[in-house]
Amino acid sequence: MNIILLGPPGAGKGTQAQVLVEEHGLVQLSTGDMLRAAVASGSELGQEAKAVMDAGKLMPDEIMVQIISDRISEPDCANGFILDGFPRTTAQAEALDKMLEEKGLPLDHVIEISVDDTILIDRINARVAQTPEAERRDDDNAETLKHRLEVYHEQTAPILPYYEGRGMLKKVDGMKSIEEVSKQIGAIITAG
């Protein structure tokens, strides 16, 4: 079973991916982790990725899709995978579809965890207020979240109609409890 989880920062994609990993034995694929592993491997592809990262540029889609292609060919992905953080653009979605088709792998579910931006910002403000300053991450604040939400709505949200047009997009209410969101996702997976 191969799944893409979509939604803005703070929607709970990572949390729900972990639930799916535990319940279905899938592998959660984080683009950041895959990039770091490719660089650490010293492979030709890893060296290309390192050069792009060192230059502070955005990773070209073809390199990212090749890294994902290599990763999903590994034995631990035989039962399926969850992509969280990719694709971020329609071009990436199309490239991913092409690569999966060439490998004969289905994309079983594309699930959007839908949330209210205002409530996400309220949540982070409450969390910051409750977290001692020494324990806070530098990027754990409302301003950073607002910027990340803007980027998501401008760059990533446009892929939602792409998957909707293919009849693949399912939505869950990310404003519910973690358990309730997990139940909603479980129902989608069970329904096929």
N, C-alpha and C positions, 0 to 999 in steps of 0.2 A: 504494500500500500504506500503510495507516494503522495505527499500532501504539501501544499503551500499554505502557510499562515500569513495573512495580510492584516494590516491595521497600523494605526499611528504609534509612535513611541509611547510607552506607558499603558498600552491596551492589554498587556498580559500575554503576548505571544510566547515569550520565553517560558512563562509559568505553564501555559497550556501545552507547549511542546514537551515539557518534562512529563506531564501527565500522560501524553500519548506515548512517549518513550517507555514509561513504566508499564502501561496497560497493553501496548501492542508490540513491544520489542523493536520499535523503529529507531533510527539514528537521527538525531537532530543535527542538521548541518548549518553551522554559522559561517557566513562568508568571511568574517574576520579570522576565525579559527582555521578555515581552509587556506586562506592566504598566508597566514603565519606558518602553517605546516608545509606549504609549497615552498616558501622561502627557505625554511629550515632544511628541507630535503636536498637543496643544492641542485635540483634538476634544472634543465634548460628553461622550462616553464617557470620554475621558482625564481631563477635568476632574472627572467624578463619581468616578473611581478615585482621583485625587489627594486629593480631599476625604476619602475614606474612609481613605487612607493617612496623611494629615496628622493625622487624629483618632486614629490608632493602633488602628483597629478592623480586624476580619477582613473581607476583601473578600467582599461578598455573591455568592452563586453566580451570580445572573443577570448581574451585571457581568462576572464572570470568563468565563462561557460566551459572552457577547457578544463579549468581547475575543478569545477563541479563534475564534469564528465569523468575525470580521473577518479575523483573521490567516490562517486556512486558506483564505480566499477569494483571497489574494494569489497571483500567478502562480508564485512559487517553490515553492508547496505542491502544484502540479498533479500531481507525481509521487508525493506522499504525505508523511506527517509522522509524527513520533514525539512522543508526549506523555510528558514526564518530570516528575512532580510534580503531575499532575492526571489524573484526579480523586482527591480525598483522602477523600471521603465517598460513601455510597450515593446521597444526594440529588444530588451533583455528577455521579456516574456516570449516573444517570437523566436529568438535564438534558443531559448531553453526548450520550447516545444519541438523545434527542429532537431536538436540534439537528442531529446528523449525518443522521438520518432525513429531516428537513425539507430538507436540502441534497442528499439522494440519495447521500450518501457512506457507504461501508461502514467498519466497524471490523473490520480483517482479523485482528489478533492482539492478545491481552492476555497479556503474558508476565511472570510473577513470577520475580524473581531471588531465590531462597530462600537465606538465610544463617543461620548460628548466631550469636546475639547475643554469646555469651561470646567467641567467636573474634574477632568484630569489635572488641570492647573490648581483647582482647589485642593485636590488630594496631595499634590506635591508641596503646596504651601503648608498644609497640615503636617506632612511628614518632616519637612525642614524644621518646623517649629518644635517638633518633638525629638529631634535628633541633636545630640550635643555637637557643637561646632567642630570639635576634633575628629568626629566620626563621619562628617558629611563629605560626600564626593564633590569635587569642584563643579561638576556639571549637573549636580542634583539641585536645581533651582528653577523657579517659574520662568525666568527669562530664557534660559537655555531650552526648556521644554517648549516655550512659545515658538522659538526659532525652529526647533526640530519639527514641530507641528506644521509650521508654514512650509518648510521644505517638503514634508510628506504630502501635504495637500497640493502643492505645485507640481511635484515631480513623480510621486508614486501613486497617488490616488487615481490619476488618469488610466492606470492599468485595470482598474475595477471594471469599466465598461468592456474592455477587451475580453476578460474572462466571462463577464455577464453575456456578451454576445455569443460566446461559445457554449452557453448553457451550463457553465461549470461553477459559477460563483454562488456560494451559499453564505448567508450572514448569520452571525450570532450576536446576541446582546451582551456586549462586553461590560455593561454597567451592572450586571448581576454579580452575585458572589462567585468566587473562583469555582466552587463546586457546581453551581448552576451553569456557568459557562462550559465547564467540562461535560456536563450532562447534555447540553445543546450540541456540542461538537460530537459527542458519542452518538447522539441520535442521527446526525448527518451521516456519520460513518456507517452505522448499522443499516440505514436506509439504502446504502449502496452508492 
